[in-house]
């Protein structure tokens, strides 16, 4: 039966439990005394188990009753249900054997931090509810130590963080990396009260090299004590955890042979410097007397905080070649990782591709901007000074030979023609009269005047005829539009139209200066026009002209003859032409431009 006077200890065993609870020196003793007190206050308890949450968020046994070696594994399912459902549990599956299992969660702030399970003799439901109430009120005593333990952990964590930040603040004003390491070693020796603090970093051979010792600006790297320190740090790095000698409680499983040989008197503690998931070094502290767990926790906190900064400063302090070597070594280590088969397969494919490009050859083609022009472009210019009278066609329209393009105003020419026509008739009549009178001198003068008038009349007729501008052949108007210039004056020789044939074209390629050395007359190629991107038109190089500056580039004018023209092609079309200049290795094709530029710049820069 449940003892209704459980809260008033009267029996001797209860007095012993209360004394142990009051005099408990640590949390483990307090938990054992608390569980003993709960079991003595409840009648008929066969076994009991107390589980509490550990620092890694798992539940571990904090106390077992009646003895530390009592088998309580059968109480585990009830404890799991309490943790899962956050409520008290009563398991009657063992009622046939004459006992029942009772579990109750410990949740001081709404979060389950533990559970207690009792194996009781069989009893009624009211008595079981009384047991649950007793566990509920009894858990209040345990919550106090849980709160105290959490508060102690928070205080210790705050102290460690403050210490680590103070040390970090002292490292920021160091310019040289070696000075930073020495400052860190001296700060650790001062703050943690150590006899010696040693810092070692991992080199490119994955071995630890001693870099700084507190209180010493120089040391002999091959000395026996330096080798022993490096061995101790490598021992911690190989295992990937902190090592201490003598071992602390809970850390006995680590191998510490090098630390044992290092320490003759006192103790040694080593914390690993880890940044980016990779160990970059270690810190070893030697003290005169063994320290406790908080000392090692403080050292680990400082190592975790300073490791990224040390790695960054180490990378910045190396020369460019050293940085590239480190990057290459890191990449090779990643490549050898068996957990990443896709990476080394990709690297193998990339190597095969590079080998293929280095030895396989293909057609090298020089690319250039291309413009289509007519084979012959006839210019139609103003034959004399005049005014535009009409314009039938404009640029882009097709014309036939003799078709009128535009006309100039010929009214003044008609008047001039009439003038010279009348004067010609007068001079002819006077000439005849002089001949009839046998006046030879006057006849010669009149003959000359008649010839002049006839010539002026012919000239007027030619101007009138040329006032009508016509197409010289079948083709297309390339440039010219006088439809917006009716009545406007034009000067003699002014370009009015350009006409090109429809069946004869040439290509003008603007080849960059760095590629003109590969182009020869007679080479062939293909052009793709922007307006005819579905067709490749062949051509042959016919002439290599001179260079001209365009858009900051020195471009050579290369003329080529089309060997096949499309019916829809028009002069003025633009595209990209590629001239085949011979076979080259693919790697050379893709990289020669950069190396040519580099060679030229080196020649320009070097004295």
Secondary structure as UniProt FT lines:
FT   TURN            4..7
FT   HELIX           12..22
FT   HELIX           27..41
FT   TURN            43..44
FT   STRAND          45..53
FT   TURN            55..56
FT   STRAND          59..65
FT   TURN            68..69
FT   HELIX           73..75
FT   HELIX           76..85
FT   STRAND          89..91
FT   TURN            93..94
FT   HELIX           95..97
FT   STRAND          99..106
FT   TURN            108..109
FT   STRAND          114..121
FT   HELIX           125..171
FT   TURN            172..173
FT   HELIX           177..191
FT   TURN            192..193
FT   STRAND          196..202
FT   TURN            204..205
FT   STRAND          208..213
FT   TURN            214..215
FT   TURN            221..222
FT   HELIX           224..239
FT   STRAND          243..245
FT   TURN            249..250
FT   TURN            252..253
FT   HELIX           257..262
FT   STRAND          267..275
FT   TURN            276..277
FT   STRAND          278..287
FT   HELIX           293..317
FT   HELIX           320..335
FT   TURN            338..339
FT   HELIX           341..359
FT   STRAND          361..374
FT   STRAND          377..381
FT   STRAND          386..391
FT   TURN            395..396
FT   STRAND          398..399
FT   TURN            401..402
FT   STRAND          404..408
FT   HELIX           411..436
FT   TURN            437..438
FT   HELIX           440..466
FT   STRAND          468..470
FT   STRAND          475..479
FT   TURN            483..484
FT   TURN            486..487
FT   STRAND          489..490
FT   TURN            492..493
FT   STRAND          495..500
FT   STRAND          505..512
FT   HELIX           513..518
FT   TURN            521..522
FT   STRAND          524..529
FT   TURN            530..531
FT   STRAND          532..550
FT   TURN            551..552
FT   STRAND          553..562
FT   TURN            567..568
FT   TURN            571..572
FT   STRAND          574..585
FT   HELIX           586..605
//
